Amino acid sequence: MWHHLPMTTLKQANRTVSWTRWLLRVTVTIEAILAIAQPIFIGAFLQGNYSALTWHKTNATLVGAAAFAMTVAAVLHWRPGRGPGWMALACVAVAAAIVVQIVFGYSRTLAIHIPLGVLVVTASALLLVRSWRPARVGIDR
């Protein structure tokens, strides 16, 4: 019954869904750059550039928005893009950590805010590296 339909090659399938991989790469890159800027801004504040605290606060909002966009892109890459589901889960975890990070930052609970910030930056950097690695057939699911 189905034998008369043409088989879709792996190359054609990759071409069909490649936009989801690129969307993921772009959003993860933006989120990672913004996340990496956070300790730079707070370091400038600690060195005496007091306006850098405003940059840190403003950038926190941008990091949160970028994390939301990154999560949407990761879900699209998973479904319909047939990418790995673990990447979507990891992006959800990072986005949730960023929300918690913002709450603890505004409440000035630095004992949690600082280590969680290190975790967020590290996870963002790892997602950045992973999103730019070439897909491996049969492994990236």
C-alpha positions in Angstrom: 0.0 0.0 0.0 2.7 2.5 1.0 5.4 1.0 -1.2 4.6 3.4 -4.1 5.4 6.5 -2.0 8.9 7.9 -2.4 11.2 7.5 0.5 12.4 10.7 2.2 16.2 10.6 2.4 18.0 11.7 5.6 19.4 14.7 3.7 15.9 15.8 2.7 14.6 15.3 6.2 17.5 17.4 7.6 16.8 20.1 5.1 13.1 20.2 6.0 13.7 20.8 9.7 17.0 22.6 9.7 15.3 25.9 10.5 14.5 24.7 14.0 18.2 23.9 14.6 19.2 27.4 13.4 16.5 29.0 15.5 17.8 27.1 18.5 21.3 28.1 17.8 20.5 31.8 17.5 18.4 31.9 20.6 20.8 29.9 22.7 23.7 32.2 21.5 21.8 35.4 22.5 20.8 33.9 25.9 24.4 32.8 26.6 25.9 36.2 25.6 23.4 38.0 27.9 24.0 35.6 30.7 27.8 35.9 30.4 27.4 39.7 30.5 25.8 39.6 34.0 28.9 38.9 36.0 30.8 41.5 33.9 28.2 44.1 34.8 28.2 43.3 38.5 32.0 43.2 38.5 32.0 46.7 37.1 29.6 47.7 39.9 31.9 46.2 42.5 34.8 48.2 41.0 32.9 51.4 41.6 31.0 51.9 38.4 27.6 52.3 40.2 25.6 52.7 37.0 26.6 49.1 36.2 24.1 47.9 38.7 21.3 49.3 36.5 22.9 47.5 33.5 22.8 44.3 35.6 19.2 44.8 36.5 18.1 45.7 32.9 20.1 42.8 31.5 18.5 40.4 33.9 15.1 41.1 32.2 16.7 40.5 28.8 18.3 37.2 30.0 14.8 36.1 31.2 13.2 37.0 27.9 16.0 35.3 25.9 15.6 32.2 28.1 11.9 32.1 27.3 12.7 32.4 23.5 15.4 29.8 23.8 12.9 27.4 25.5 10.3 27.9 22.8 13.0 27.3 20.1 14.2 24.1 21.9 10.6 22.8 22.0 10.2 23.5 18.3 13.5 21.8 17.6 12.2 18.8 19.5 8.7 18.8 18.0 8.3 19.3 15.0 12.0 19.4 14.3 12.8 15.9 15.6 15.7 17.1 17.7 16.7 15.8 21.1 14.1 16.2 23.9 16.7 16.5 26.6 17.7 19.9 25.1 14.1 21.2 25.6 14.2 20.0 29.2 17.6 21.6 29.8 16.3 24.9 28.4 13.3 24.8 30.6 15.5 24.1 33.6 17.8 27.1 32.7 14.8 29.4 32.2 13.3 28.3 35.6 16.7 28.9 37.3 16.8 32.4 35.7 13.4 33.2 37.2 14.6 32.0 40.6 17.8 33.9 40.1 16.0 37.2 39.4 13.8 36.7 42.5 16.8 36.2 44.8 18.7 39.0 43.1 15.9 41.6 43.8 15.5 40.3 47.4 19.3 40.6 47.8 19.7 37.0 48.9 23.2 36.8 47.7 24.1 33.5 49.3 21.8 31.9 46.7 21.9 34.5 44.0 25.7 34.3 43.4 26.1 30.4 43.2 22.9 30.1 41.2 24.3 32.8 38.8 27.5 30.7 38.4 25.3 27.7 37.6 23.2 29.6 35.1 26.2 31.0 33.2 27.8 27.5 33.2 24.7 25.8 31.9 24.2 28.6 29.3 27.7 28.1 28.0 27.3 24.3 27.8 24.0 24.7 25.9 25.8 27.1 23.6 28.6 24.7 22.8 26.1 21.8 22.4 23.8 23.7 20.1 26.6 24.4 17.7 27.9 20.9 17.5 27.0 19.0 14.4 24.0 16.6 14.8 24.9 12.9 15.0 22.5 10.6 13.4 20.8 8.3 15.9 22.5 9.9 18.9 20.9 13.3 19.2 17.5 12.0 20.1 
